[in-house]
């Protein structure tokens, strides 16, 4: 029973290890899938962000030129001959500035929409990740708890088997199985072959030597400095 239960415990550990390896593989696949999705969103956001920065730079470059032409209006009377040219340049600059502002606004709106979508996607992805790992860990903890309960039941069977062990019965069984007889061998007596004719030595009859068996084994006791060991009847998980 002892070796059978130990073997069952080992088999349970092997099955649990295989289950944990499969769950770890599923977790890795799930993480790689989320990593690919996240990479795609980041590439889209990076491209839009670069376009936004480029357009903003162009707009800021055109703005000083428009302000320069606007400031030149104060010199209208001094620059009367260049009025037409300055006015045309001013209108062109203002038109260009207005177009860049409109373009920047469109890009900003698009960037804002994509940013909102990215945030929502990342939030959903994080919820899925937390939910998945929470359920996976919950399952693993249940599996480990179940394995501990099964192991405890097997250990209980081992303890019951050990409590049935009797030292005296085991020794008696071994003696009965391996004994060669119930009497001790007779002693070897001296025989005088030289004077065998004159003084025959009387032959002693073998006297059986009683085989003494030791008394019963003492009952084990617990000293004050030793811990108390639980038995099957007193054992409790609480």
Secondary structure in CASP SS format (residue, H / E / C, confidence):
PFRMAT SS
TARGET T0000
AUTHOR 0000-0000-0000
METHOD secondary structure of the structure
MODEL  1
X C 1.00
X H 1.00
X H 1.00
X H 1.00
X H 1.00
X H 1.00
X H 1.00
X H 1.00
X H 1.00
X H 1.00
X H 1.00
X H 1.00
X H 1.00
X H 1.00
X H 1.00
X H 1.00
X H 1.00
X H 1.00
X H 1.00
X H 1.00
X H 1.00
X H 1.00
X H 1.00
X H 1.00
X H 1.00
X H 1.00
X H 1.00
X H 1.00
X H 1.00
X H 1.00
X H 1.00
X H 1.00
X H 1.00
X H 1.00
X H 1.00
X H 1.00
X H 1.00
X H 1.00
X H 1.00
X H 1.00
X H 1.00
X H 1.00
X H 1.00
X H 1.00
X H 1.00
X H 1.00
X H 1.00
X H 1.00
X H 1.00
X H 1.00
X H 1.00
X H 1.00
X H 1.00
X H 1.00
X H 1.00
X H 1.00
X H 1.00
X H 1.00
X H 1.00
X H 1.00
X H 1.00
X H 1.00
X H 1.00
X H 1.00
X H 1.00
X H 1.00
X H 1.00
X H 1.00
X H 1.00
X H 1.00
X H 1.00
X H 1.00
X H 1.00
X H 1.00
X H 1.00
X C 1.00
X C 1.00
X C 1.00
X C 1.00
X H 1.00
X H 1.00
X H 1.00
X H 1.00
X H 1.00
X H 1.00
X H 1.00
X H 1.00
X H 1.00
X H 1.00
X H 1.00
X H 1.00
X H 1.00
X H 1.00
X H 1.00
X H 1.00
X H 1.00
X H 1.00
X H 1.00
X H 1.00
X H 1.00
X H 1.00
X H 1.00
X H 1.00
X H 1.00
X H 1.00
X H 1.00
X H 1.00
X H 1.00
X H 1.00
X H 1.00
X H 1.00
X H 1.00
X H 1.00
X H 1.00
X H 1.00
X H 1.00
X H 1.00
X H 1.00
X H 1.00
X H 1.00
X H 1.00
X H 1.00
X H 1.00
X H 1.00
X H 1.00
X H 1.00
X H 1.00
X H 1.00
X H 1.00
X H 1.00
X H 1.00
X H 1.00
X H 1.00
X H 1.00
X H 1.00
X H 1.00
X H 1.00
X H 1.00
X H 1.00
X H 1.00
X H 1.00
X H 1.00
X H 1.00
X H 1.00
X H 1.00
X H 1.00
X H 1.00
X H 1.00
X H 1.00
X H 1.00
X H 1.00
X H 1.00
X H 1.00
X H 1.00
X H 1.00
X H 1.00
X H 1.00
X H 1.00
X H 1.00
X H 1.00
X H 1.00
X H 1.00
X H 1.00
X C 1.00
X C 1.00
X C 1.00
X H 1.00
X H 1.00
X H 1.00
X H 1.00
X H 1.00
X H 1.00
X H 1.00
X H 1.00
X H 1.00
X H 1.00
X H 1.00
X H 1.00
X C 1.00
X C 1.00
X C 1.00
X C 1.00
X C 1.00
X C 1.00
X C 1.00
X C 1.00
X C 1.00
X C 1.00
X C 1.00
X C 1.00
X C 1.00
X C 1.00
X C 1.00
X C 1.00
X C 1.00
X C 1.00
X C 1.00
X C 1.00
X C 1.00
X C 1.00
X C 1.00
X C 1.00
X C 1.00
X C 1.00
X C 1.00
X C 1.00
X C 1.00
X C 1.00
X C 1.00
X C 1.00
X C 1.00
X C 1.00
X C 1.00
X C 1.00
X C 1.00
X C 1.00
X C 1.00
X C 1.00
X C 1.00
X C 1.00
X C 1.00
X C 1.00
X C 1.00
X C 1.00
X C 1.00
X C 1.00
X C 1.00
X C 1.00
X C 1.00
X C 1.00
X C 1.00
X C 1.00
X C 1.00
X C 1.00
X C 1.00
X C 1.00
X C 1.00
X C 1.00
END
